[in-house]
Amino acid sequence: MKAYVYGPDGARISDVAQPKPKGTQVLVKVRACGLNRADSGMRKGHAHGAAGGVGTVLGMEWAGEVAELGPDAKGVKVGDRIMGSGGAAFAEYTLADHGRLFRAPSNMNFEEAATLPVALATMHNAVVTVGGVQPGQTVLIQGASSGVGLVAMQIAKLKGAKMVIGSSTDPYRRGRLKDYGADLAVDSSDPTWVDEVLKATNGEGVDLIVDQVSGKVANQNLAATKVLGRIVNVGRLGGTHADFNFDLHAARRISYIGVTFRTRTIEEVRAIFEEVRKDIWGAVESRKLQLPIDKVYAFADIDKAFEHMEANKHLGKIVVTL
């Protein structure tokens, strides 16, 4: 089968053996894939958790059809339309654990379905399960114009947040955030953004920050969070190391929590997917939660898709079809 593989000379479409499902695995006939920032790093040879390196089939988000079931796989049957996440997505066929997928709603095509699994699982966990958002609270999403950021704002609104603030350093994308749930859009590269947040929250700061940037905004986040507020760190787009004001952290008694899928067990991931199904799946099926597709590429043009991502001018998801 054809797959997008990282090799000694970089990533390229290659012929590899079709996988065979074992245990609780499902073999998926892939119809569309969503691109994610981690894919871009792995395409350059960087590791993502334990994954990466020469011989790795890239990709982590897909939509397609069940082609075959492992002996212990449950909940789906051959021919079902599904969407999910896991490694080796950029291929004609991929494997998925039966607990790490969703049924694709009948009112979504495969391109639309491929935009959602990573964002739904990541941000329901960050905003609701770990972040503990409650009706009437205020929420700031750092890096809000990314696919996961746009979904995070929508989830916060769905759960009753009275004010959602989104950040983006790009003027065009910042101007679009209100279309996806933001009551206020700020530029995190502008030193005055904290003042804007404090003004909007009557000087108190927000209840919850979901931070995809970290690094350079770490101390500003502390200043923008209210006493007994919460910061959930889900990324490092602003760098992995930075100065940190421990005194301000202690004075505001902020709960600072890190989350990632890279160190989670399959049992933990299954539980996250089940929480999405139980809590917000109705909003997915009704299209209340959805993502814009910036551009669709054929699999043969996957390098062009990554060039488009790395130009960093897109809003929403870039999708590749097979």
Buried (B, 14 or more C-beta within 10 A) or exposed (E): BBBBBBEEEEBEBBEBEEBEBEEBBBBBBBBBBBBBBBBBEBBEBEEBEEBBEEEBBBBBBBBBBBBBBBEEBEEBEEEBBBBBBBBBBBBBBBBBBBBBBBBBBEEBBBBBBBBBBBBBBBBBBBBBBBBBBEEEBBBBBBBBBBBBBBBBBBBBBBBEBEBBBBBBBBEEBBEBBBEBBBBBBBBBBEEEBBEBBBEBBEEBBBBBBBBBBBBBBBBBBBBBBBEEBBBBBBBBBBEEEEEEBEEBBEEBEBBBBEBEBEEBEEEEBBBBBEBBBEBBBEBBBEEEBBBBBBBBBEBEBBBBBBEBBEEEEBBBBBBBBB
